[in-house]
């Protein structure tokens, strides 16, 4: 909790598109679908019975296209809501899924590579932990300092995506 003038969350932008689940997700094994889901896709029992999910399935080409299109739009929307432009941002911090996606989003936003936080080469894709881990590492190394503005964005299964503009410290 803090006073409004100290608020570190300047804006955010969130989206989901269930149709994209076919491109990235872990579906329930076909033989269990009838037992677990109703005709509208909702769970029949609460809490839902333990189910067997198949391995994560991904159409890499479509996920790349989606991320490179939707993530920059989300960041631009969040910047507009915050009353900022990309020149006001000190750091770009994206979900560490794929370096090609990070580079393409930075290019679309005209963001200099030296202001992009990336630790993907050191750890690989750490899933939902990738943004907090990269941010923690950047703070501990002294890159990110109090008062810096960070544009952060993530995306994942479903398809889901979102961004936040934050002032650190």
Secondary structure as UniProt FT lines:
FT   HELIX           4..6
FT   STRAND          9..16
FT   HELIX           18..22
FT   STRAND          24..25
FT   HELIX           30..36
FT   TURN            39..40
FT   STRAND          57..58
FT   HELIX           60..82
FT   HELIX           86..88
FT   STRAND          91..94
FT   HELIX           99..108
FT   TURN            109..110
FT   HELIX           113..115
FT   STRAND          116..117
FT   HELIX           120..123
FT   HELIX           127..129
FT   HELIX           130..140
FT   TURN            141..142
FT   TURN            146..147
FT   STRAND          149..156
FT   TURN            157..159
FT   STRAND          160..167
//
